[in-house]
Amino acid sequence: MHSYKFLAALQEKGSDESLCRLYTVAGAGHGGALTPEAWVNKMLFIQYFLFDQLDLKFW
């Protein structure tokens, strides 16, 4: 729940143009290792977000 509280604080203090995203992995927790599939999904999410924000096509 700390992640959600932190995101809420960012949204409250940010401007209307601010963009906040939260990416969570079920079961990862404190120091929890990601499975290879979860790691790939995380990297894809990051890359998609960056390309989307930079208005770049990647396909």
PDBQT receptor file of N, H, CA, C and O in Angstrom, charges set to zero:
ATOM      1  N   MET A   1       0.814  -1.200   0.000  1.00  0.00    +0.000 N 
ATOM      2  CA  MET A   1       0.000   0.000   0.000  1.00  0.00    +0.000 C 
ATOM      3  C   MET A   1       0.855   1.261   0.000  1.00  0.00    +0.000 C 
ATOM      4  O   MET A   1       0.364   2.335  -0.347  1.00  0.00    +0.000 OA
ATOM      5  N   HIS A   2       2.137   1.148   0.387  1.00  0.00    +0.000 N 
ATOM      6  H   HIS A   2       2.535   0.275   0.669  1.00  0.00    +0.000 HD
ATOM      7  CA  HIS A   2       2.992   2.329   0.411  1.00  0.00    +0.000 C 
ATOM      8  C   HIS A   2       3.172   2.910  -0.986  1.00  0.00    +0.000 C 
ATOM      9  O   HIS A   2       3.256   4.127  -1.148  1.00  0.00    +0.000 OA
ATOM     10  N   SER A   3       3.229   2.051  -1.985  1.00  0.00    +0.000 N 
ATOM     11  H   SER A   3       3.161   1.062  -1.854  1.00  0.00    +0.000 HD
ATOM     12  CA  SER A   3       3.383   2.525  -3.362  1.00  0.00    +0.000 C 
ATOM     13  C   SER A   3       2.197   3.380  -3.771  1.00  0.00    +0.000 C 
ATOM     14  O   SER A   3       2.359   4.417  -4.414  1.00  0.00    +0.000 OA
ATOM     15  N   TYR A   4       1.015   2.945  -3.399  1.00  0.00    +0.000 N 
ATOM     16  H   TYR A   4       0.883   2.102  -2.877  1.00  0.00    +0.000 HD
ATOM     17  CA  TYR A   4      -0.184   3.688  -3.757  1.00  0.00    +0.000 C 
ATOM     18  C   TYR A   4      -0.259   5.019  -3.004  1.00  0.00    +0.000 C 
ATOM     19  O   TYR A   4      -0.685   6.029  -3.562  1.00  0.00    +0.000 OA
ATOM     20  N   LYS A   5       0.150   5.014  -1.753  1.00  0.00    +0.000 N 
ATOM     21  H   LYS A   5       0.496   4.193  -1.299  1.00  0.00    +0.000 HD
ATOM     22  CA  LYS A   5       0.173   6.264  -0.981  1.00  0.00    +0.000 C 
ATOM     23  C   LYS A   5       1.177   7.240  -1.569  1.00  0.00    +0.000 C 
ATOM     24  O   LYS A   5       0.901   8.436  -1.656  1.00  0.00    +0.000 OA
ATOM     25  N   PHE A   6       2.348   6.738  -1.976  1.00  0.00    +0.000 N 
ATOM     26  H   PHE A   6       2.573   5.766  -1.905  1.00  0.00    +0.000 HD
ATOM     27  CA  PHE A   6       3.359   7.582  -2.588  1.00  0.00    +0.000 C 
ATOM     28  C   PHE A   6       2.850   8.168  -3.895  1.00  0.00    +0.000 C 
ATOM     29  O   PHE A   6       3.047   9.355  -4.156  1.00  0.00    +0.000 OA
ATOM     30  N   LEU A   7       2.199   7.356  -4.720  1.00  0.00    +0.000 N 
ATOM     31  H   LEU A   7       2.040   6.391  -4.508  1.00  0.00    +0.000 HD
ATOM     32  CA  LEU A   7       1.635   7.839  -5.976  1.00  0.00    +0.000 C 
ATOM     33  C   LEU A   7       0.577   8.906  -5.721  1.00  0.00    +0.000 C 
ATOM     34  O   LEU A   7       0.530   9.912  -6.428  1.00  0.00    +0.000 OA
ATOM     35  N   ALA A   8      -0.259   8.699  -4.735  1.00  0.00    +0.000 N 
ATOM     36  H   ALA A   8      -0.221   7.882  -4.160  1.00  0.00    +0.000 HD
ATOM     37  CA  ALA A   8      -1.286   9.691  -4.397  1.00  0.00    +0.000 C 
ATOM     38  C   ALA A   8      -0.651  11.009  -3.970  1.00  0.00    +0.000 C 
ATOM     39  O   ALA A   8      -1.141  12.076  -4.338  1.00  0.00    +0.000 OA
ATOM     40  N   ALA A   9       0.430  10.950  -3.199  1.00  0.00    +0.000 N 
ATOM     41  H   ALA A   9       0.829  10.082  -2.900  1.00  0.00    +0.000 HD
ATOM     42  CA  ALA A   9       1.130  12.170  -2.770  1.00  0.00    +0.000 C 
ATOM     43  C   ALA A   9       1.727  12.890  -3.979  1.00  0.00    +0.000 C 
ATOM     44  O   ALA A   9       1.661  14.117  -4.059  1.00  0.00    +0.000 OA
ATOM     45  N   LEU A  10       2.312  12.138  -4.922  1.00  0.00    +0.000 N 
ATOM     46  H   LEU A  10       2.365  11.142  -4.856  1.00  0.00    +0.000 HD
ATOM     47  CA  LEU A  10       2.854  12.749  -6.137  1.00  0.00    +0.000 C 
ATOM     48  C   LEU A  10       1.763  13.437  -6.948  1.00  0.00    +0.000 C 
ATOM     49  O   LEU A  10       1.954  14.550  -7.438  1.00  0.00    +0.000 OA
ATOM     50  N   GLN A  11       0.629  12.777  -7.085  1.00  0.00    +0.000 N 
ATOM     51  H   GLN A  11       0.474  11.873  -6.686  1.00  0.00    +0.000 HD
ATOM     52  CA  GLN A  11      -0.476  13.347  -7.844  1.00  0.00    +0.000 C 
ATOM     53  C   GLN A  11      -1.021  14.595  -7.170  1.00  0.00    +0.000 C 
ATOM     54  O   GLN A  11      -1.379  15.560  -7.845  1.00  0.00    +0.000 OA
ATOM     55  N   GLU A  12      -1.086  14.584  -5.847  1.00  0.00    +0.000 N 
ATOM     56  H   GLU A  12      -0.795  13.800  -5.299  1.00  0.00    +0.000 HD
ATOM     57  CA  GLU A  12      -1.601  15.731  -5.110  1.00  0.00    +0.000 C 
ATOM     58  C   GLU A  12      -0.690  16.950  -5.266  1.00  0.00    +0.000 C 
ATOM     59  O   GLU A  12      -1.171  18.073  -5.419  1.00  0.00    +0.000 OA
ATOM     60  N   LYS A  13       0.618  16.727  -5.226  1.00  0.00    +0.000 N 
ATOM     61  H   LYS A  13       1.009  15.815  -5.102  1.00  0.00    +0.000 HD
ATOM     62  CA  LYS A  13       1.576  17.831  -5.273  1.00  0.00    +0.000 C 
ATOM     63  C   LYS A  13       1.935  18.253  -6.697  1.00  0.00    +0.000 C 
ATOM     64  O   LYS A  13       2.461  19.347  -6.902  1.00  0.00    +0.000 OA
ATOM     65  N   GLY A  14       1.657  17.402  -7.675  1.00  0.00    +0.000 N 
ATOM     66  H   GLY A  14       1.230  16.514  -7.508  1.00  0.00    +0.000 HD
ATOM     67  CA  GLY A  14       2.004  17.710  -9.054  1.00  0.00    +0.000 C 
ATOM     68  C   GLY A  14       0.998  18.631  -9.708  1.00  0.00    +0.000 C 
ATOM     69  O   GLY A  14      -0.067  18.904  -9.153  1.00  0.00    +0.000 OA
ATOM     70  N   SER A  15       1.341  19.107 -10.886  1.00  0.00    +0.000 N 
ATOM     71  H   SER A  15       2.205  18.886 -11.337  1.00  0.00    +0.000 HD
ATOM     72  CA  SER A  15       0.428  19.952 -11.645  1.00  0.00    +0.000 C 
ATOM     73  C   SER A  15      -0.526  19.069 -12.456  1.00  0.00    +0.000 C 
ATOM     74  O   SER A  15      -0.398  17.844 -12.465  1.00  0.00    +0.000 OA
ATOM     75  N   ASP A  16      -1.466  19.699 -13.123  1.00  0.00    +0.000 N 
ATOM     76  H   ASP A  16      -1.569  20.694 -13.116  1.00  0.00    +0.000 HD
ATOM     77  CA  ASP A  16      -2.419  18.942 -13.937  1.00  0.00    +0.000 C 
ATOM     78  C   ASP A  16      -1.738  18.282 -15.136  1.00  0.00    +0.000 C 
ATOM     79  O   ASP A  16      -2.247  17.300 -15.675  1.00  0.00    +0.000 OA
ATOM     80  N   GLU A  17      -0.583  18.819 -15.556  1.00  0.00    +0.000 N 
ATOM     81  H   GLU A  17      -0.169  19.617 -15.118  1.00  0.00    +0.000 HD
ATOM     82  CA  GLU A  17       0.141  18.253 -16.684  1.00  0.00    +0.000 C 
ATOM     83  C   GLU A  17       1.058  17.102 -16.268  1.00  0.00    +0.000 C 
ATOM     84  O   GLU A  17       1.602  16.403 -17.123  1.00  0.00    +0.000 OA
ATOM     85  N   SER A  18       1.228  16.905 -14.975  1.00  0.00    +0.000 N 
ATOM     86  H   SER A  18       0.786  17.472 -14.280  1.00  0.00    +0.000 HD
ATOM     87  CA  SER A  18       2.122  15.846 -14.491  1.00  0.00    +0.000 C 
ATOM     88  C   SER A  18       1.558  14.472 -14.836  1.00  0.00    +0.000 C 
ATOM     89  O   SER A  18       0.349  14.245 -14.792  1.00  0.00    +0.000 OA
ATOM     90  N   LEU A  19       2.460  13.571 -15.177  1.00  0.00    +0.000 N 
ATOM     91  H   LEU A  19       3.442  13.755 -15.212  1.00  0.00    +0.000 HD
ATOM     92  CA  LEU A  19       2.051  12.215 -15.509  1.00  0.00    +0.000 C 
ATOM     93  C   LEU A  19       2.696  11.265 -14.512  1.00  0.00    +0.000 C 
ATOM     94  O   LEU A  19       3.921  11.203 -14.407  1.00  0.00    +0.000 OA
ATOM     95  N   CYS A  20       1.879  10.534 -13.789  1.00  0.00    +0.000 N 
ATOM     96  H   CYS A  20       0.883  10.585 -13.874  1.00  0.00    +0.000 HD
ATOM     97  CA  CYS A  20       2.373   9.581 -12.792  1.00  0.00    +0.000 C 
ATOM     98  C   CYS A  20       1.846   8.196 -13.150  1.00  0.00    +0.000 C 
ATOM     99  O   CYS A  20       0.660   8.021 -13.428  1.00  0.00    +0.000 OA
ATOM    100  N   ARG A  21       2.731   7.234 -13.138  1.00  0.00    +0.000 N 
ATOM    101  H   ARG A  21       3.695   7.376 -12.912  1.00  0.00    +0.000 HD
ATOM    102  CA  ARG A  21       2.352   5.846 -13.401  1.00  0.00    +0.000 C 
ATOM    103  C   ARG A  21       2.909   4.968 -12.297  1.00  0.00    +0.000 C 
ATOM    104  O   ARG A  21       3.961   5.259 -11.726  1.00  0.00    +0.000 OA
ATOM    105  N   LEU A  22       2.205   3.906 -12.006  1.00  0.00    +0.000 N 
ATOM    106  H   LEU A  22       1.351   3.669 -12.470  1.00  0.00    +0.000 HD
ATOM    107  CA  LEU A  22       2.643   2.951 -10.992  1.00  0.00    +0.000 C 
ATOM    108  C   LEU A  22       2.655   1.565 -11.635  1.00  0.00    +0.000 C 
ATOM    109  O   LEU A  22       1.650   1.111 -12.182  1.00  0.00    +0.000 OA
ATOM    110  N   TYR A  23       3.798   0.910 -11.561  1.00  0.00    +0.000 N 
ATOM    111  H   TYR A  23       4.614   1.280 -11.117  1.00  0.00    +0.000 HD
ATOM    112  CA  TYR A  23       3.935  -0.441 -12.096  1.00  0.00    +0.000 C 
ATOM    113  C   TYR A  23       4.219  -1.364 -10.925  1.00  0.00    +0.000 C 
ATOM    114  O   TYR A  23       5.214  -1.188 -10.222  1.00  0.00    +0.000 OA
ATOM    115  N   THR A  24       3.366  -2.332 -10.714  1.00  0.00    +0.000 N 
ATOM    116  H   THR A  24       2.558  -2.474 -11.285  1.00  0.00    +0.000 HD
ATOM    117  CA  THR A  24       3.565  -3.268  -9.613  1.00  0.00    +0.000 C 
ATOM    118  C   THR A  24       3.608  -4.696 -10.160  1.00  0.00    +0.000 C 
ATOM    119  O   THR A  24       3.034  -5.002 -11.204  1.00  0.00    +0.000 OA
ATOM    120  N   VAL A  25       4.300  -5.546  -9.429  1.00  0.00    +0.000 N 
ATOM    121  H   VAL A  25       4.767  -5.297  -8.580  1.00  0.00    +0.000 HD
ATOM    122  CA  VAL A  25       4.380  -6.961  -9.771  1.00  0.00    +0.000 C 
ATOM    123  C   VAL A  25       3.896  -7.732  -8.546  1.00  0.00    +0.000 C 
ATOM    124  O   VAL A  25       4.472  -7.633  -7.462  1.00  0.00    +0.000 OA
ATOM    125  N   ALA A  26       2.847  -8.488  -8.737  1.00  0.00    +0.000 N 
ATOM    126  H   ALA A  26       2.379  -8.568  -9.617  1.00  0.00    +0.000 HD
ATOM    127  CA  ALA A  26       2.288  -9.257  -7.627  1.00  0.00    +0.000 C 
ATOM    128  C   ALA A  26       3.313 -10.243  -7.085  1.00  0.00    +0.000 C 
ATOM    129  O   ALA A  26       3.919 -10.995  -7.847  1.00  0.00    +0.000 OA
ATOM    130  N   GLY A  27       3.505 -10.242  -5.778  1.00  0.00    +0.000 N 
ATOM    131  H   GLY A  27       3.012  -9.631  -5.159  1.00  0.00    +0.000 HD
ATOM    132  CA  GLY A  27       4.391 -11.182  -5.137  1.00  0.00    +0.000 C 
ATOM    133  C   GLY A  27       5.854 -10.774  -5.105  1.00  0.00    +0.000 C 
ATOM    134  O   GLY A  27       6.668 -11.484  -4.514  1.00  0.00    +0.000 OA
ATOM    135  N   ALA A  28       6.217  -9.646  -5.725  1.00  0.00    +0.000 N 
ATOM    136  H   ALA A  28       5.555  -9.070  -6.205  1.00  0.00    +0.000 HD
ATOM    137  CA  ALA A  28       7.625  -9.242  -5.749  1.00  0.00    +0.000 C 
ATOM    138  C   ALA A  28       8.061  -8.753  -4.368  1.00  0.00    +0.000 C 
ATOM    139  O   ALA A  28       9.100  -9.187  -3.870  1.00  0.00    +0.000 OA
ATOM    140  N   GLY A  29       7.315  -7.884  -3.754  1.00  0.00    +0.000 N 
ATOM    141  H   GLY A  29       6.471  -7.531  -4.158  1.00  0.00    +0.000 HD
ATOM    142  CA  GLY A  29       7.578  -7.428  -2.394  1.00  0.00    +0.000 C 
ATOM    143  C   GLY A  29       8.969  -6.861  -2.178  1.00  0.00    +0.000 C 
ATOM    144  O   GLY A  29       9.641  -6.470  -3.132  1.00  0.00    +0.000 OA
ATOM    145  N   HIS A  30       9.395  -6.815  -0.944  1.00  0.00    +0.000 N 
ATOM    146  H   HIS A  30       8.849  -7.132  -0.168  1.00  0.00    +0.000 HD
ATOM    147  CA  HIS A  30      10.711  -6.298  -0.577  1.00  0.00    +0.000 C 
ATOM    148  C   HIS A  30      11.768  -7.329  -0.938  1.00  0.00    +0.000 C 
ATOM    149  O   HIS A  30      11.840  -8.398  -0.331  1.00  0.00    +0.000 OA
ATOM    150  N   GLY A  31      12.578  -7.003  -1.919  1.00  0.00    +0.000 N 
ATOM    151  H   GLY A  31      12.520  -6.135  -2.411  1.00  0.00    +0.000 HD
ATOM    152  CA  GLY A  31      13.658  -7.896  -2.306  1.00  0.00    +0.000 C 
ATOM    153  C   GLY A  31      13.215  -9.138  -3.048  1.00  0.00    +0.000 C 
ATOM    154  O   GLY A  31      14.022 -10.036  -3.288  1.00  0.00    +0.000 OA
ATOM    155  N   GLY A  32      11.956  -9.204  -3.413  1.00  0.00    +0.000 N 
ATOM    156  H   GLY A  32      11.301  -8.474  -3.219  1.00  0.00    +0.000 HD
ATOM    157  CA  GLY A  32      11.462 -10.368  -4.138  1.00  0.00    +0.000 C 
ATOM    158  C   GLY A  32      12.023 -10.396  -5.547  1.00  0.00    +0.000 C 
ATOM    159  O   GLY A  32      11.991  -9.391  -6.257  1.00  0.00    +0.000 OA
ATOM    160  N   ALA A  33      12.521 -11.515  -5.937  1.00  0.00    +0.000 N 
ATOM    161  H   ALA A  33      12.547 -12.331  -5.361  1.00  0.00    +0.000 HD
ATOM    162  CA  ALA A  33      13.121 -11.641  -7.265  1.00  0.00    +0.000 C 
ATOM    163  C   ALA A  33      12.027 -11.729  -8.319  1.00  0.00    +0.000 C 
ATOM    164  O   ALA A  33      11.005 -12.386  -8.124  1.00  0.00    +0.000 OA
ATOM    165  N   LEU A  34      12.259 -11.060  -9.430  1.00  0.00    +0.000 N 
ATOM    166  H   LEU A  34      13.089 -10.526  -9.589  1.00  0.00    +0.000 HD
ATOM    167  CA  LEU A  34      11.329 -11.141 -10.545  1.00  0.00    +0.000 C 
ATOM    168  C   LEU A  34      11.608 -12.407 -11.339  1.00  0.00    +0.000 C 
ATOM    169  O   LEU A  34      12.755 -12.829 -11.487  1.00  0.00    +0.000 OA
ATOM    170  N   THR A  35      10.557 -12.993 -11.838  1.00  0.00    +0.000 N 
ATOM    171  H   THR A  35       9.625 -12.650 -11.718  1.00  0.00    +0.000 HD
ATOM    172  CA  THR A  35      10.730 -14.108 -12.763  1.00  0.00    +0.000 C 
ATOM    173  C   THR A  35      11.229 -13.525 -14.087  1.00  0.00    +0.000 C 
ATOM    174  O   THR A  35      11.076 -12.327 -14.323  1.00  0.00    +0.000 OA
ATOM    175  N   PRO A  36      11.816 -14.339 -14.941  1.00  0.00    +0.000 N 
ATOM    176  CA  PRO A  36      12.263 -13.803 -16.242  1.00  0.00    +0.000 C 
ATOM    177  C   PRO A  36      11.131 -13.147 -17.027  1.00  0.00    +0.000 C 
ATOM    178  O   PRO A  36      11.333 -12.115 -17.666  1.00  0.00    +0.000 OA
ATOM    179  N   GLU A  37       9.954 -13.737 -16.980  1.00  0.00    +0.000 N 
ATOM    180  H   GLU A  37       9.790 -14.575 -16.461  1.00  0.00    +0.000 HD
ATOM    181  CA  GLU A  37       8.807 -13.168 -17.692  1.00  0.00    +0.000 C 
ATOM    182  C   GLU A  37       8.403 -11.821 -17.093  1.00  0.00    +0.000 C 
ATOM    183  O   GLU A  37       8.108 -10.884 -17.834  1.00  0.00    +0.000 OA
ATOM    184  N   ALA A  38       8.384 -11.710 -15.761  1.00  0.00    +0.000 N 
ATOM    185  H   ALA A  38       8.623 -12.471 -15.159  1.00  0.00    +0.000 HD
ATOM    186  CA  ALA A  38       8.031 -10.454 -15.112  1.00  0.00    +0.000 C 
ATOM    187  C   ALA A  38       9.070  -9.380 -15.412  1.00  0.00    +0.000 C 
ATOM    188  O   ALA A  38       8.719  -8.211 -15.570  1.00  0.00    +0.000 OA
ATOM    189  N   TRP A  39      10.359  -9.765 -15.494  1.00  0.00    +0.000 N 
ATOM    190  H   TRP A  39      10.645 -10.715 -15.366  1.00  0.00    +0.000 HD
ATOM    191  CA  TRP A  39      11.410  -8.804 -15.806  1.00  0.00    +0.000 C 
ATOM    192  C   TRP A  39      11.245  -8.267 -17.226  1.00  0.00    +0.000 C 
ATOM    193  O   TRP A  39      11.388  -7.067 -17.458  1.00  0.00    +0.000 OA
ATOM    194  N   VAL A  40      10.946  -9.149 -18.170  1.00  0.00    +0.000 N 
ATOM    195  H   VAL A  40      10.829 -10.125 -17.982  1.00  0.00    +0.000 HD
ATOM    196  CA  VAL A  40      10.725  -8.728 -19.561  1.00  0.00    +0.000 C 
ATOM    197  C   VAL A  40       9.525  -7.802 -19.629  1.00  0.00    +0.000 C 
ATOM    198  O   VAL A  40       9.580  -6.778 -20.309  1.00  0.00    +0.000 OA
ATOM    199  N   ASN A  41       8.441  -8.136 -18.941  1.00  0.00    +0.000 N 
ATOM    200  H   ASN A  41       8.396  -8.969 -18.389  1.00  0.00    +0.000 HD
ATOM    201  CA  ASN A  41       7.258  -7.283 -18.940  1.00  0.00    +0.000 C 
ATOM    202  C   ASN A  41       7.563  -5.911 -18.364  1.00  0.00    +0.000 C 
ATOM    203  O   ASN A  41       7.070  -4.903 -18.871  1.00  0.00    +0.000 OA
ATOM    204  N   LYS A  42       8.366  -5.860 -17.319  1.00  0.00    +0.000 N 
ATOM    205  H   LYS A  42       8.766  -6.679 -16.908  1.00  0.00    +0.000 HD
ATOM    206  CA  LYS A  42       8.745  -4.573 -16.720  1.00  0.00    +0.000 C 
ATOM    207  C   LYS A  42       9.552  -3.739 -17.711  1.00  0.00    +0.000 C 
ATOM    208  O   LYS A  42       9.298  -2.545 -17.866  1.00  0.00    +0.000 OA
ATOM    209  N   MET A  43      10.514  -4.353 -18.376  1.00  0.00    +0.000 N 
ATOM    210  H   MET A  43      10.721  -5.323 -18.251  1.00  0.00    +0.000 HD
ATOM    211  CA  MET A  43      11.327  -3.631 -19.355  1.00  0.00    +0.000 C 
ATOM    212  C   MET A  43      10.481  -3.146 -20.528  1.00  0.00    +0.000 C 
ATOM    213  O   MET A  43      10.680  -2.036 -21.022  1.00  0.00    +0.000 OA
ATOM    214  N   LEU A  44       9.536  -3.975 -20.974  1.00  0.00    +0.000 N 
ATOM    215  H   LEU A  44       9.375  -4.876 -20.572  1.00  0.00    +0.000 HD
ATOM    216  CA  LEU A  44       8.640  -3.558 -22.053  1.00  0.00    +0.000 C 
ATOM    217  C   LEU A  44       7.778  -2.382 -21.628  1.00  0.00    +0.000 C 
ATOM    218  O   LEU A  44       7.557  -1.464 -22.417  1.00  0.00    +0.000 OA
ATOM    219  N   PHE A  45       7.289  -2.395 -20.396  1.00  0.00    +0.000 N 
ATOM    220  H   PHE A  45       7.469  -3.141 -19.755  1.00  0.00    +0.000 HD
ATOM    221  CA  PHE A  45       6.482  -1.296 -19.884  1.00  0.00    +0.000 C 
ATOM    222  C   PHE A  45       7.288  -0.004 -19.879  1.00  0.00    +0.000 C 
ATOM    223  O   PHE A  45       6.794   1.039 -20.307  1.00  0.00    +0.000 OA
ATOM    224  N   ILE A  46       8.528  -0.068 -19.395  1.00  0.00    +0.000 N 
ATOM    225  H   ILE A  46       8.930  -0.915 -19.047  1.00  0.00    +0.000 HD
ATOM    226  CA  ILE A  46       9.388   1.117 -19.343  1.00  0.00    +0.000 C 
ATOM    227  C   ILE A  46       9.649   1.657 -20.751  1.00  0.00    +0.000 C 
ATOM    228  O   ILE A  46       9.523   2.855 -21.001  1.00  0.00    +0.000 OA
ATOM    229  N   GLN A  47      10.014   0.754 -21.664  1.00  0.00    +0.000 N 
ATOM    230  H   GLN A  47      10.117  -0.220 -21.461  1.00  0.00    +0.000 HD
ATOM    231  CA  GLN A  47      10.299   1.187 -23.036  1.00  0.00    +0.000 C 
ATOM    232  C   GLN A  47       9.054   1.762 -23.707  1.00  0.00    +0.000 C 
ATOM    233  O   GLN A  47       9.132   2.793 -24.375  1.00  0.00    +0.000 OA
ATOM    234  N   TYR A  48       7.921   1.114 -23.538  1.00  0.00    +0.000 N 
ATOM    235  H   TYR A  48       7.857   0.276 -22.995  1.00  0.00    +0.000 HD
ATOM    236  CA  TYR A  48       6.687   1.622 -24.128  1.00  0.00    +0.000 C 
ATOM    237  C   TYR A  48       6.360   3.005 -23.586  1.00  0.00    +0.000 C 
ATOM    238  O   TYR A  48       5.978   3.898 -24.343  1.00  0.00    +0.000 OA
ATOM    239  N   PHE A  49       6.506   3.185 -22.286  1.00  0.00    +0.000 N 
ATOM    240  H   PHE A  49       6.815   2.460 -21.670  1.00  0.00    +0.000 HD
ATOM    241  CA  PHE A  49       6.221   4.478 -21.666  1.00  0.00    +0.000 C 
ATOM    242  C   PHE A  49       7.128   5.562 -22.252  1.00  0.00    +0.000 C 
ATOM    243  O   PHE A  49       6.649   6.635 -22.621  1.00  0.00    +0.000 OA
ATOM    244  N   LEU A  50       8.426   5.292 -22.340  1.00  0.00    +0.000 N 
ATOM    245  H   LEU A  50       8.815   4.420 -22.040  1.00  0.00    +0.000 HD
ATOM    246  CA  LEU A  50       9.359   6.277 -22.884  1.00  0.00    +0.000 C 
ATOM    247  C   LEU A  50       9.047   6.613 -24.336  1.00  0.00    +0.000 C 
ATOM    248  O   LEU A  50       9.007   7.786 -24.710  1.00  0.00    +0.000 OA
ATOM    249  N   PHE A  51       8.827   5.594 -25.151  1.00  0.00    +0.000 N 
ATOM    250  H   PHE A  51       8.859   4.642 -24.848  1.00  0.00    +0.000 HD
ATOM    251  CA  PHE A  51       8.519   5.836 -26.551  1.00  0.00    +0.000 C 
ATOM    252  C   PHE A  51       7.210   6.603 -26.697  1.00  0.00    +0.000 C 
ATOM    253  O   PHE A  51       7.094   7.475 -27.558  1.00  0.00    +0.000 OA
ATOM    254  N   ASP A  52       6.231   6.284 -25.868  1.00  0.00    +0.000 N 
ATOM    255  H   ASP A  52       6.325   5.575 -25.168  1.00  0.00    +0.000 HD
ATOM    256  CA  ASP A  52       4.955   6.992 -25.909  1.00  0.00    +0.000 C 
ATOM    257  C   ASP A  52       5.135   8.460 -25.553  1.00  0.00    +0.000 C 
ATOM    258  O   ASP A  52       4.584   9.331 -26.225  1.00  0.00    +0.000 OA
ATOM    259  N   GLN A  53       5.896   8.742 -24.508  1.00  0.00    +0.000 N 
ATOM    260  H   GLN A  53       6.343   8.034 -23.962  1.00  0.00    +0.000 HD
ATOM    261  CA  GLN A  53       6.104  10.124 -24.074  1.00  0.00    +0.000 C 
ATOM    262  C   GLN A  53       6.922  10.923 -25.090  1.00  0.00    +0.000 C 
ATOM    263  O   GLN A  53       6.724  12.130 -25.230  1.00  0.00    +0.000 OA
ATOM    264  N   LEU A  54       7.830  10.265 -25.791  1.00  0.00    +0.000 N 
ATOM    265  H   LEU A  54       7.990   9.284 -25.678  1.00  0.00    +0.000 HD
ATOM    266  CA  LEU A  54       8.639  10.934 -26.802  1.00  0.00    +0.000 C 
ATOM    267  C   LEU A  54       7.969  10.943 -28.175  1.00  0.00    +0.000 C 
ATOM    268  O   LEU A  54       8.528  11.462 -29.141  1.00  0.00    +0.000 OA
ATOM    269  N   ASP A  55       6.777  10.369 -28.255  1.00  0.00    +0.000 N 
ATOM    270  H   ASP A  55       6.323   9.947 -27.470  1.00  0.00    +0.000 HD
ATOM    271  CA  ASP A  55       5.986  10.291 -29.487  1.00  0.00    +0.000 C 
ATOM    272  C   ASP A  55       6.788   9.605 -30.602  1.00  0.00    +0.000 C 
ATOM    273  O   ASP A  55       6.836  10.086 -31.734  1.00  0.00    +0.000 OA
ATOM    274  N   LEU A  56       7.413   8.482 -30.261  1.00  0.00    +0.000 N 
ATOM    275  H   LEU A  56       7.374   8.091 -29.342  1.00  0.00    +0.000 HD
ATOM    276  CA  LEU A  56       8.189   7.700 -31.225  1.00  0.00    +0.000 C 
ATOM    277  C   LEU A  56       7.448   6.412 -31.560  1.00  0.00    +0.000 C 
ATOM    278  O   LEU A  56       6.802   5.811 -30.702  1.00  0.00    +0.000 OA
ATOM    279  N   LYS A  57       7.550   6.003 -32.809  1.00  0.00    +0.000 N 
ATOM    280  H   LYS A  57       8.075   6.492 -33.506  1.00  0.00    +0.000 HD
ATOM    281  CA  LYS A  57       6.960   4.723 -33.215  1.00  0.00    +0.000 C 
ATOM    282  C   LYS A  57       8.028   3.651 -33.102  1.00  0.00    +0.000 C 
ATOM    283  O   LYS A  57       9.185   3.889 -33.447  1.00  0.00    +0.000 OA
ATOM    284  N   PHE A  58       7.657   2.490 -32.630  1.00  0.00    +0.000 N 
ATOM    285  H   PHE A  58       6.716   2.297 -32.350  1.00  0.00    +0.000 HD
ATOM    286  CA  PHE A  58       8.626   1.425 -32.449  1.00  0.00    +0.000 C 
ATOM    287  C   PHE A  58       8.203   0.131 -33.126  1.00  0.00    +0.000 C 
ATOM    288  O   PHE A  58       8.775  -0.921 -32.840  1.00  0.00    +0.000 OA
ATOM    289  N   TRP A  59       7.232   0.177 -34.001  1.00  0.00    +0.000 N 
ATOM    290  H   TRP A  59       6.767   1.032 -34.234  1.00  0.00    +0.000 HD
ATOM    291  CA  TRP A  59       6.845  -1.020 -34.747  1.00  0.00    +0.000 C 
ATOM    292  C   TRP A  59       6.777  -0.702 -36.208  1.00  0.00    +0.000 C 
ATOM    293  O   TRP A  59       6.467  -1.577 -37.016  1.00  0.00    +0.000 OA
TER     294      TRP A  59
